[in-house]
Structure formats: structure tokens, C-alpha cells
Amino acid sequence: MARTLLVFGFDQGKKLMFTTLAAVLCHSLIADAPQVCVEEVVTDSGMDSRLTWISCQIDGQQGIAEWLKTNPKYQGWRLAKWKCVAGHYSPPRAI
């Protein structure tokens, strides 16, 4: 018997809730200087159709770790926090 993932009453064959995975990354340019932090959208359901609300909650941190390995812009930056957001999300300009 095939197993069907249920998310908020919808099955995989139907439209699921759009989800965005975002991360706050911080970096100190000088040892005792204040940290510079930025919030970035790592992925969303439009970029990766496998991303659902549940998969974001379960695998979000692992997905960010993999994204950081392949994104040279943020090498050496620290993951301060991450979140799954229902719907389309645009980070604020300043944190």
C-alpha cells in the first residue's frame, strides 16, 4: 500500500501550502566588533517543489547547512536562527 503524506488536509497530489525557509546569518569582521547579521531566503516552494511546511520544520536546519556549504558568499558566517514561513516571505532590509 502506498503511503501518502498529509499536510493540513491536502495530499501530495494536490496543491500544498506555499512555504519559505529563511535564515539569519551573522559574522564579525573584527574580533571585538559588533556582529553584522543578514536574513536570507534559502529556498521556497517555488524554487523547490519538495519543500512543504512539514519538511521545512523537520529538515530546514539540514537544508540550510547544505546551502551554506555551496554558497561561497556566506562561508565563515554563523547561523543565528532559522524559520519556516507560511507563504511568500521577503526579509526586512535591516536586522
Contacts in CASP RR format, 6 or more apart in sequence:
PFRMAT RR
TARGET T0000
AUTHOR 0000-0000-0000
METHOD contacts of the structure
MODEL  1
MARTLLVFGFDQGKKLMFTTLAAVLCHSLIADAPQVCVEEVVTDSGMDSR
LTWISCQIDGQQGIAEWLKTNPKYQGWRLAKWKCVAGHYSPPRAI
4 11 0 8 1.000
4 12 0 8 1.000
5 11 0 8 1.000
5 12 0 8 1.000
5 52 0 8 1.000
5 54 0 8 1.000
7 16 0 8 1.000
7 17 0 8 1.000
7 52 0 8 1.000
7 53 0 8 1.000
7 54 0 8 1.000
8 16 0 8 1.000
8 17 0 8 1.000
8 53 0 8 1.000
10 16 0 8 1.000
10 17 0 8 1.000
16 45 0 8 1.000
16 52 0 8 1.000
16 53 0 8 1.000
17 45 0 8 1.000
17 52 0 8 1.000
17 53 0 8 1.000
17 86 0 8 1.000
17 87 0 8 1.000
18 44 0 8 1.000
18 45 0 8 1.000
18 46 0 8 1.000
18 86 0 8 1.000
18 87 0 8 1.000
18 88 0 8 1.000
19 44 0 8 1.000
19 45 0 8 1.000
19 51 0 8 1.000
19 52 0 8 1.000
19 53 0 8 1.000
19 56 0 8 1.000
19 84 0 8 1.000
19 85 0 8 1.000
19 86 0 8 1.000
19 87 0 8 1.000
20 41 0 8 1.000
20 43 0 8 1.000
20 44 0 8 1.000
20 45 0 8 1.000
20 84 0 8 1.000
20 85 0 8 1.000
20 87 0 8 1.000
20 88 0 8 1.000
20 89 0 8 1.000
21 41 0 8 1.000
21 42 0 8 1.000
21 43 0 8 1.000
21 44 0 8 1.000
21 51 0 8 1.000
21 56 0 8 1.000
21 60 0 8 1.000
21 63 0 8 1.000
21 64 0 8 1.000
21 82 0 8 1.000
21 83 0 8 1.000
21 84 0 8 1.000
21 85 0 8 1.000
22 39 0 8 1.000
22 40 0 8 1.000
22 41 0 8 1.000
22 42 0 8 1.000
22 82 0 8 1.000
22 83 0 8 1.000
22 84 0 8 1.000
22 85 0 8 1.000
22 89 0 8 1.000
22 91 0 8 1.000
23 39 0 8 1.000
23 40 0 8 1.000
23 42 0 8 1.000
23 64 0 8 1.000
23 67 0 8 1.000
23 79 0 8 1.000
23 81 0 8 1.000
23 82 0 8 1.000
24 37 0 8 1.000
24 38 0 8 1.000
24 39 0 8 1.000
24 79 0 8 1.000
24 80 0 8 1.000
24 81 0 8 1.000
24 82 0 8 1.000
24 95 0 8 1.000
25 37 0 8 1.000
25 38 0 8 1.000
25 39 0 8 1.000
25 40 0 8 1.000
25 68 0 8 1.000
25 74 0 8 1.000
25 77 0 8 1.000
25 78 0 8 1.000
25 79 0 8 1.000
25 80 0 8 1.000
26 35 0 8 1.000
26 36 0 8 1.000
26 37 0 8 1.000
26 77 0 8 1.000
26 78 0 8 1.000
26 80 0 8 1.000
27 35 0 8 1.000
27 36 0 8 1.000
27 37 0 8 1.000
27 74 0 8 1.000
27 76 0 8 1.000
27 77 0 8 1.000
27 78 0 8 1.000
28 34 0 8 1.000
28 35 0 8 1.000
28 36 0 8 1.000
29 36 0 8 1.000
37 80 0 8 1.000
37 95 0 8 1.000
38 91 0 8 1.000
38 95 0 8 1.000
39 91 0 8 1.000
39 92 0 8 1.000
39 95 0 8 1.000
40 74 0 8 1.000
40 91 0 8 1.000
41 89 0 8 1.000
41 90 0 8 1.000
41 91 0 8 1.000
42 63 0 8 1.000
42 64 0 8 1.000
42 67 0 8 1.000
42 82 0 8 1.000
43 51 0 8 1.000
43 63 0 8 1.000
43 67 0 8 1.000
44 51 0 8 1.000
44 87 0 8 1.000
44 88 0 8 1.000
44 89 0 8 1.000
45 51 0 8 1.000
45 52 0 8 1.000
53 84 0 8 1.000
53 86 0 8 1.000
56 84 0 8 1.000
57 84 0 8 1.000
60 82 0 8 1.000
60 84 0 8 1.000
61 79 0 8 1.000
61 82 0 8 1.000
64 79 0 8 1.000
64 82 0 8 1.000
65 79 0 8 1.000
68 74 0 8 1.000
68 75 0 8 1.000
68 77 0 8 1.000
68 79 0 8 1.000
END
